[in-house]
Amino acid sequence: MVIAVAVGSTTLGLAVPPFTQHAISVSLPTWRDNVGYEEGEKRIMDSMVSGYPRFFIHLSIQKLANICEQRFGVNGEKCLLCPSKKIADQCRTFVVNRAVLAGTPTHVRLVQYFICPEDSSAQTGQCAELHIVLFPANVLPIAKQFWQHTGLGISSRFAEHCLSLWLRQDKKIPQSSASPPSSPTFRASNKHYSVKQPGARISSTGVSEPPSTTIPSDVLSKDQSTYLEERYGRNLPLSAAAFAKRALRRRIAGVLIRDNVQDGPQGPCAGAQDVEIGPSSRGVQDVNEDDVFLFSTGMSAIWSTHQLCLRARPPAKSVCFGFPYIDTLKILEKWGPGAHFLGHGFDSDIDTLESLLAEESNRAPTKPPILALFTEFPSNPLLRSPDIPRLRALADTYDFLLVVDDTIGNFVNVEVLPYVDIIATSLSKIFSGDGNVMGGSLILNPRGRHYTTLKSHMATYEDMYFNEDALFMERNSRDFAQRVRTIDENTQAICAFLRSRSTAEGVPSAVIKEVFYPRYTTPTNYLRCKLPEGGFGGLFSLTFTSLTASKAFFDALPCHKGPSLGTNFTLACPYTILAHYNELEWAAQYGVEEGLVRISVGMEDKDFLLRSFDMALKAAESAK
């Protein structure tokens, strides 16, 4: 199929995908738009209506937080909203501890609020339990770090659920006061996935409140959104959520003999009690659905994995191996004893790691030298794959946990579970594909030497994955494997074309310097874990011989432009500008250049995509 995508100033700030109530990306269609956003340019800020959920707090969450501040706040307190007391306690502990480190000791209050209209039943899921973390306005930037790093805040669908219940309970939604106290502008430390509203002012959650007059043209009403979901067969009763979650865990565990994509009278057939289950296809036959745990976001899965390691093993620093998505490193640094960062992720860095392990073991021979090693397979954005078997051998020798984030590789293409103790995955990406719901998962390897201990500590696991989000994720993921194969094929063709025009292939005067793609980047390590029928994934990055060529290529590429990856449609971004604008030199020393362009390939017609990339390449060649 050929998909025409609008590009240019007309899409700036709109939701990606368009007309999507719970979109997880936002359109930044030109290089200048991305730089302008990072620099807070008014033209950009006044255009924004959406953003990535951990960085932009959805309008429904903002509205709910405003209500909570009015009802429960004192002396201008701000709040974050959490789905459980356990998470609220974690938030409070983080804020208090980080405030002390920042030299601004503070206090934090927790309020538990049960929203249950008289005509509702808690047993049928018609009520909601909300945990409100209240704190002085001056520590809002610290509280916002918790929201960003952990991904544990409430989802936009949960907020809408609370608002609808509140409306039924109180017969009206409390309105904001006519002249709310002003708040200082808050700029998130990793604000590249956050956006502001036209004419906005800073709200209780540290991001902008919606303007009081116009409604952006691509924001759908609840009735419109519901109509579209029902029209395209994506609406299931919330009572089906238990079936949806069971289907998700089975799909991730690889135990479904036939992944039935139909719905039964009670929910997804893949989640039914009588569905046929067999040995896992994940490389460890005895893994089952009980070894899979669902989370509200990919980062909450990674944060929870780190917390599990801290509970189950003796305290020690972790290792972050390779250049990761930035919040993974922040989690390892800000919780627990800290982290060693081996940011290149080369095979030679394993030599450095081995020396580090030996040195730490000599210093304290009675305990493991590190807590755990966290790595991505392959990495984002450089698509480097570590030597997983060698890391496994070191983990066995020095008795540490090996944790792999396989989001980019995905389990259709690669098999890493036999080597690791824990896999953490963002389901928000290609597993979902539609870009309209967040989710994450954690898998324990039942053959791992620490499985019994890890599993026992998961007895405290809380299922905080909101039912409606789970229903969307289950629906979206039914054709996961087929979509991956289409995207793999498209990506391989595009990367072959681009590499044939690069300096890496010895082309004189080429503007493309390097194509970062698992087939070309550390291929030996990738092939060790690649499945026989697997591909090389749908993500690649490009570097150019000049920043001018990078900008021209990006601006001319006719596809959606914005954060996130793993969508069914092609999505590009100037990754280093968005992720590391205030630390360009630091990123560059690990090979993440300022002009790097990251592309997540979609399911569009292959010939259409090749023509599109050819057009962008010609623009870069003309501009160099």
C-alpha positions in Angstrom: 0.0 0.0 0.0 1.1 3.6 -0.6 0.3 6.1 2.2 0.5 9.8 1.5 1.9 11.6 4.6 1.5 15.3 5.1 4.8 17.0 6.0 5.8 20.5 6.7 4.5 23.3 8.9 0.9 22.2 8.6 1.6 19.1 10.8 3.8 20.8 13.5 2.7 19.9 17.0 -0.1 17.6 15.9 -0.6 14.1 17.3 1.2 11.2 15.7 -0.7 9.1 14.7 -3.1 11.9 13.6 -6.6 12.1 15.2 -5.6 9.7 18.0 -6.9 10.5 21.5 -4.0 8.6 23.2 -1.2 9.1 20.6 2.3 8.5 22.0 4.2 10.8 19.5 4.0 14.3 18.2 4.9 15.9 14.9 8.1 17.8 14.6 8.5 17.8 10.8 11.7 19.8 10.2 15.2 19.9 11.7 14.6 23.6 12.6 11.4 22.6 14.5 13.3 20.1 16.6 16.1 22.6 17.4 13.4 25.3 18.0 11.6 23.0 20.4 14.8 22.3 22.4 15.5 26.0 22.6 11.9 26.8 23.7 11.1 28.8 20.5 7.6 30.4 20.8 6.6 29.4 17.3 7.1 25.7 18.3 5.7 25.8 21.8 2.5 27.6 20.7 1.8 24.8 18.1 2.1 21.7 20.4 -0.9 19.7 21.3 0.5 16.2 22.2 3.6 14.3 23.3 5.3 11.2 24.6 3.4 10.1 27.8 6.3 10.0 30.2 7.4 13.5 29.2 4.2 15.2 28.2 1.4 14.7 30.8 -1.8 14.1 28.9 -4.6 16.7 29.0 -6.9 14.3 30.9 -4.2 13.7 33.6 -3.6 17.4 33.9 -7.3 18.0 34.4 -7.6 15.3 37.1 -4.5 16.6 38.8 -5.9 20.1 38.9 -9.1 18.8 40.6 -7.0 16.9 43.1 -5.0 20.0 44.0 -8.1 22.1 44.5 -9.7 19.5 46.7 -6.7 18.2 48.7 -3.8 20.6 48.2 -2.8 23.3 50.7 -0.6 26.4 50.3 -0.2 26.0 46.6 0.9 22.3 46.7 1.4 20.5 43.4 0.8 16.8 42.8 1.6 13.7 40.8 -1.0 11.0 40.4 -0.2 7.3 41.1 -2.2 4.1 40.6 -1.3 2.5 44.0 0.0 3.3 47.5 3.1 1.3 46.9 4.0 3.5 43.9 3.0 6.7 45.8 5.3 5.7 48.6 8.2 5.2 46.1 7.5 8.6 44.6 7.5 10.2 48.1 10.8 8.5 49.0 12.4 9.6 45.8 11.3 13.2 46.1 12.4 13.5 49.7 15.8 11.9 49.1 16.6 13.8 46.0 15.5 17.1 47.6 17.9 16.5 50.4 20.7 15.9 47.8 19.7 19.1 46.0 20.0 21.0 49.3 16.2 21.7 49.4 14.7 19.4 52.1 11.0 19.1 51.7 7.9 17.3 52.9 5.5 15.2 50.8 2.0 14.2 51.7 0.0 11.2 50.3 -3.8 11.2 49.9 -5.7 8.1 49.0 -9.0 8.8 47.3 -11.6 6.2 46.3 -13.9 7.3 43.5 -17.0 5.2 43.6 -20.4 6.6 42.6 -23.4 5.2 44.4 -24.6 3.3 41.4 -21.2 1.6 40.9 -19.6 -1.6 42.2 -15.9 -1.9 43.1 -16.2 -5.6 42.1 -17.1 -4.8 38.5 -14.2 -2.3 38.0 -16.6 0.7 38.0 -14.7 2.4 40.8 -11.2 3.8 41.0 -8.5 4.1 43.6 -6.3 7.2 43.2 -3.1 8.0 45.1 -2.2 11.6 45.1 1.3 12.7 45.9 1.3 16.3 47.1 4.4 18.5 47.6 5.6 22.1 47.6 5.7 23.7 44.2 9.5 24.4 44.4 10.3 20.6 44.3 8.1 19.9 41.2 11.1 19.4 38.9 12.4 16.7 41.2 8.9 15.0 41.3 8.8 15.2 37.5 12.0 13.1 37.4 10.1 10.3 39.1 7.3 10.4 36.5 9.8 10.5 33.6 12.4 7.9 34.7 10.0 5.3 36.1 6.9 5.4 33.9 4.8 4.5 36.9 2.3 7.4 36.8 -1.3 6.8 35.8 -2.2 6.4 32.2 -4.4 8.8 30.2 -7.1 6.2 29.9 -7.1 5.7 33.7 -7.4 9.5 34.1 -10.4 9.6 31.8 -12.0 6.7 33.8 -11.5 8.7 37.0 -12.9 11.8 35.6 -16.0 10.0 34.3 -16.5 8.4 37.7 -16.0 11.7 39.5 -18.6 13.3 37.2 -21.1 10.6 38.2 -20.2 10.8 41.9 -20.3 14.6 42.3 -22.7 15.3 39.4 -20.1 17.8 38.1 -16.4 18.2 37.6 -14.9 20.9 39.9 -13.8 23.8 37.8 -10.5 25.7 38.2 -10.6 29.0 40.1 -10.8 32.1 37.9 -7.4 33.3 38.7 -5.1 30.3 39.7 -1.8 31.2 41.2 1.0 31.4 38.7 3.8 28.8 38.7 7.3 29.0 37.4 8.0 27.5 34.0 9.3 24.0 34.3 11.6 22.6 31.7 12.0 18.8 31.9 15.5 17.5 32.0 14.7 15.2 29.1 11.9 17.4 27.6 12.4 16.1 24.1 9.2 14.0 24.3 7.1 16.7 26.0 5.0 19.4 24.4 3.0 22.4 25.5 -0.4 23.7 24.6 -1.2 26.9 22.7 -1.4 29.8 25.1 -0.5 27.5 27.9 0.3 28.1 31.5 2.1 25.7 33.8 -0.2 23.4 35.7 0.0 21.3 38.8 1.9 18.5 37.0 4.6 20.7 35.7 3.5 20.8 32.2 1.1 23.2 30.4 -2.6 23.4 31.0 -4.9 23.5 28.0 -6.0 26.9 26.7 -9.4 28.0 27.8 -10.7 28.9 24.3 -9.9 26.8 21.2 -9.7 23.1 20.9 -6.9 21.8 18.6 -8.4 20.4 15.3 -6.9 16.9 15.7 -8.2 16.3 19.3 -11.2 14.0 19.2 -14.1 14.2 21.7 -14.7 11.1 23.8 -17.8 10.3 21.7 -15.8 10.5 18.5 -13.0 8.4 19.9 -15.5 5.8 21.1 -17.2 5.7 17.7 -13.9 5.1 15.9 -13.0 2.3 18.2 -16.3 0.6 17.8 -16.3 1.3 14.0 -13.1 -0.6 13.6 -13.8 -3.4 16.0 -11.4 -2.5 18.7 -13.8 -2.0 21.5 -14.2 -4.8 24.1 -15.9 -4.6 27.5 -13.6 -4.0 30.5 -14.7 -7.3 31.9 -12.6 -8.9 29.1 -9.4 -7.4 30.6 -8.4 -10.6 32.5 -8.6 -12.5 29.3 -6.6 -9.8 27.4 -3.8 -9.8 30.0 -3.6 -13.6 30.0 -3.5 -13.6 26.2 -0.7 -11.0 26.3 1.4 -13.0 28.8 0.9 -16.2 26.7 1.8 -14.3 23.5 5.0 -12.9 25.1 5.9 -16.3 26.7 5.5 -17.9 23.2 3.3 -20.8 24.5 0.2 -20.5 22.2 0.1 -23.4 19.8 -2.2 -21.3 17.6 -2.5 -17.7 18.4 -6.3 -17.3 18.0 -6.9 -13.7 17.1 -10.7 -13.9 17.5 -12.9 -12.8 20.4 -15.0 -15.2 22.4 -18.1 -14.3 24.5 -15.9 -13.3 27.5 -12.9 -11.9 25.8 -9.9 -12.7 23.5 -9.8 -16.4 22.7 -6.0 -16.5 23.3 -6.8 -15.7 26.9 -9.4 -18.4 27.4 -8.8 -21.1 30.0 -9.2 -23.9 27.5 -6.9 -22.6 24.8 -4.2 -25.0 23.7 -0.8 -24.3 25.3 2.5 -25.9 24.4 6.2 -25.6 25.1 7.6 -22.0 24.7 9.0 -20.9 21.4 11.3 -18.4 23.2 14.3 -20.8 23.4 13.5 -22.0 27.0 10.7 -24.5 26.7 9.6 -24.4 30.3 8.9 -20.7 30.4 5.2 -20.1 30.8 2.7 -17.2 31.3 3.4 -17.1 35.0 7.0 -16.1 34.2 5.7 -13.0 32.4 4.7 -9.8 34.3 3.0 -6.8 32.7 3.7 -3.2 33.4 2.2 0.1 32.3 5.2 1.3 30.3 8.5 -0.1 29.1 10.4 2.1 31.5 8.3 0.9 34.4 9.3 -2.7 33.4 13.0 -1.7 33.4 12.7 0.3 36.7 10.8 -2.7 38.3 13.5 -5.1 37.0 16.2 -3.0 38.7 14.2 -2.9 41.9 13.8 -6.7 41.7 17.6 -7.1 41.4 18.1 -4.8 44.4 15.7 -6.9 46.5 17.0 -10.3 45.5 20.7 -9.8 45.5 23.5 -8.3 47.7 23.8 -4.5 47.2 26.4 -3.4 44.6 26.7 -1.1 41.6 25.2 -2.3 38.3 26.8 -2.0 34.8 25.2 -0.2 31.9 26.8 -1.8 28.8 26.5 0.1 25.6 24.9 3.4 24.9 21.3 3.0 26.0 18.1 4.9 25.9 18.9 7.6 28.4 16.4 6.8 31.2 17.8 3.3 31.7 21.1 4.8 32.7 19.3 7.4 34.9 17.5 4.5 36.7 20.7 2.7 37.5 22.4 5.9 38.7 19.6 7.4 40.8 18.3 4.2 42.6 20.6 1.9 44.6 24.4 2.1 44.8 24.9 3.5 41.3 26.3 2.3 38.0 29.4 1.7 35.9 28.9 3.0 32.4 30.6 1.3 29.5 29.0 3.4 26.8 30.5 2.1 23.6 29.4 -1.5 24.0 32.3 -2.8 21.9 33.8 -6.3 22.4 36.8 -4.5 23.8 34.6 -3.1 26.5 34.0 -6.6 27.7 37.7 -6.8 28.3 37.4 -3.7 30.4 34.4 -5.2 32.2 36.3 -8.4 32.9 39.1 -6.3 34.5 36.6 -4.4 36.6 34.9 -7.6 37.8 38.3 -9.1 38.8 39.3 -5.9 40.6 36.0 -5.7 42.5 36.2 -9.4 43.4 39.7 -9.0 44.8 38.5 -6.0 46.9 35.5 -7.9 48.3 35.8 -11.6 47.6 32.7 -12.7 49.6 30.1 -10.9 47.5 29.4 -10.5 43.7 31.4 -7.6 42.2 28.3 -6.0 40.6 24.6 -6.4 41.1 23.5 -6.8 37.4 24.5 -5.9 33.9 21.9 -4.1 31.8 22.2 -4.0 28.0 20.0 -3.5 24.9 20.0 -6.0 22.0 20.5 -4.2 19.8 21.1 -0.7 21.2 19.2 2.5 20.5 20.2 4.4 18.4 23.5 2.8 17.2 22.1 -0.7 16.7 25.1 -2.4 18.3 24.6 -5.9 19.6 26.8 -7.1 22.5 28.4 -10.5 22.7 25.6 -12.1 24.8 27.2 -15.5 25.2 30.4 -14.0 26.6 28.4 -11.7 28.9 26.6 -14.8 30.1 29.9 -16.6 30.8 31.0 -13.6 32.9 27.7 -13.6 34.8 28.2 -17.2 35.7 31.8 -16.7 36.7 31.2 -13.6 38.8 27.6 -14.4 39.9 25.7 -11.3 38.7 22.4 -10.9 37.0 22.2 -10.4 33.2 19.3 -8.2 32.1 18.6 -7.5 28.4 16.1 -5.1 26.8 15.1 -6.8 23.5 12.7 -4.1 22.4 14.6 -3.2 19.2 15.4 -6.8 18.3 12.0 -8.3 19.3 11.4 -12.0 19.9 10.3 -12.6 16.3 13.8 -11.9 15.2 16.1 -12.8 18.0 16.4 -15.3 20.8 18.2 -14.0 23.9 16.2 -15.6 26.7 18.4 -18.7 27.0 21.3 -16.4 27.9 19.8 -14.0 30.4 18.2 -13.9 33.8 15.6 -11.3 32.9 14.2 -9.7 29.7 12.6 -6.3 30.0 10.7 -5.0 26.9 8.7 -2.0 25.9 5.5 -3.2 24.4 4.6 0.3 23.4 6.8 -0.1 20.3 6.5 -2.7 17.5 4.6 -5.2 19.7 1.7 -2.7 19.7 2.6 -0.8 16.4 -0.4 1.5 16.5 1.2 4.2 18.6 -1.9 4.6 20.8 -1.1 2.7 24.0 1.8 2.1 26.4 2.9 -1.1 28.0 5.9 -3.1 29.2 6.8 -6.7 30.2 9.3 -8.5 32.3 10.2 -12.2 31.7 12.1 -14.4 34.1 14.2 -17.2 32.7 13.2 -20.4 34.6 16.5 -22.0 33.7 18.4 -19.1 35.3 20.5 -19.9 38.3 18.7 -17.2 40.4 15.2 -17.9 39.1 13.8 -19.3 42.3 15.0 -16.3 44.3 13.8 -13.8 41.7 10.4 -15.5 41.4 9.9 -15.5 45.1 10.6 -11.7 45.2 8.0 -11.2 42.5 5.4 -12.3 45.0 5.0 -8.6 45.8 4.2 -7.8 42.2 1.3 -5.4 41.7 -0.7 -5.5 38.5 -1.0 -1.8 37.7 -1.7 -2.2 34.0 -5.0 -0.4 33.5 -7.6 -2.7 32.0 -8.5 -0.5 29.1 -4.8 -0.1 28.1 -4.4 -3.9 28.2 -7.4 -4.4 25.9 -5.9 -2.0 23.4 -2.5 -3.7 23.6 -3.9 -7.2 23.2 -5.8 -6.1 20.1 -2.9 -4.3 18.6 -0.5 -7.2 19.1 -2.5 -10.0 17.5 -0.7 -9.6 14.2 2.6 -8.7 15.7 4.7 -11.4 14.0 3.3 -10.7 10.5 3.9 -7.0 10.9 7.5 -7.6 12.0 8.2 -9.6 8.9 6.9 -6.9 6.6 8.8 -4.2 8.4 12.0 -6.3 8.4 11.8 -6.8 4.6 11.2 -3.1 4.0 14.0 -2.0 6.3 16.5 -4.4 4.8 15.7 -3.1 1.3 16.0 0.6 2.4 19.3 0.0 4.3 20.8 -1.9 1.3 20.0 1.0 -0.9 21.3 3.7 1.4 24.5 1.7 2.2 25.2 1.3 -1.5 25.4 5.2 -1.6 27.6 5.6 1.5 31.3 6.2 2.2 31.2 2.9 4.1 30.9 1.2 0.7 33.7 3.3 -0.7 31.4 5.6 -2.8 33.4 8.8 -3.8 31.8 12.0 -2.5 28.9 10.2 -0.8 26.9 12.2 1.8 26.0 9.2 3.9 28.8 8.3 6.2 27.4 5.2 7.9 24.2 3.1 8.1 23.8 1.8 11.6 21.8 -1.4 11.2 22.3 -4.9 12.8 23.2 -6.4 9.5 26.2 -4.1 9.2 26.8 -3.1 12.9 28.4 -5.9 15.0 26.8 -8.5 12.7 28.6 -11.5 14.3 27.1 -10.7 17.7 23.6 -10.2 16.3 23.7 -13.4 14.3 24.6 -15.5 17.4 21.0 -14.7 18.6 19.2 -14.3 15.4 16.4 -16.8 14.8 16.6 -18.8 11.5 13.5 -17.1 10.1 14.3 -13.8 11.9 15.3 -10.5 10.3 17.3 -7.5 11.4 14.5 -5.4 12.8 12.8 -2.2 11.7 15.2 0.5 13.1 18.3 2.0 11.7 20.3 5.3 12.0 22.2 7.3 9.5 25.2 9.7 9.9 26.2 12.1 7.2 29.4 13.8 6.0 28.1 17.2 7.0 25.4 18.6 9.3 24.0 20.4 6.3 23.4 17.1 4.6 21.7 15.7 7.7 19.3 18.5 7.9 18.5 18.4 4.2 17.9 14.7 4.2 15.6 14.8 7.3 13.6 17.8 6.0 13.0 16.2 2.6 12.0 12.7 3.9 8.2 12.4 3.3 7.2 10.5 6.4 6.0 11.2 10.0 8.6 13.0 12.1 8.6 12.6 15.8 9.7 10.7 18.9 9.2 7.0 19.6 9.8 4.0 17.3 8.3 0.6 16.3 5.2 2.1 14.7 3.4 0.5 11.7 4.1 3.7 9.8 7.6 5.1 9.1 8.7 7.5 11.8 12.0 9.6 11.8 13.7 11.9 14.2 17.0 13.7 14.6 17.7 11.5 17.6 20.7 13.3 19.2 19.0 16.7 18.9 15.9 15.4 20.7 17.6 13.2 23.3 20.9 14.9 24.1 20.6 18.5 22.9 22.2 19.8 26.1 25.0 17.2 26.1 26.0 16.9 22.4 29.7 16.6 23.2 29.1 13.9 25.7 27.0 11.9 23.3 29.5 12.4 20.5 32.3 10.7 22.4 30.2 7.5 22.3 29.6 7.8 18.5 26.1 9.4 18.8 26.8 12.4 16.5 24.8 15.6 16.4 23.6 15.0 12.8 22.4 11.4 13.4 19.0 10.6 11.9 17.1 7.7 13.3 14.4 6.0 11.2 11.8 3.4 12.3 10.5 1.8 9.2 6.8 1.0 8.8 4.6 -1.2 6.6 4.2 1.2 3.6 4.7 -0.2 0.1 8.4 -1.0 -0.4 8.8 0.8 -3.7 7.1 3.9 -2.3 9.5 3.9 0.6 12.5 3.5 -1.7 11.4 6.4 -3.8 10.9 8.5 -0.7 14.4 7.7 0.6 15.9 8.3 -2.8 14.2 11.8 -2.9 15.6 12.6 0.6 19.1 11.4 -0.4 19.1 13.6 -3.5 18.2 16.6 -1.4 21.1 15.8 0.9 23.5 15.4 -2.1 22.3 18.8 -3.4 22.8 20.5 -0.1 26.2 19.2 0.8 
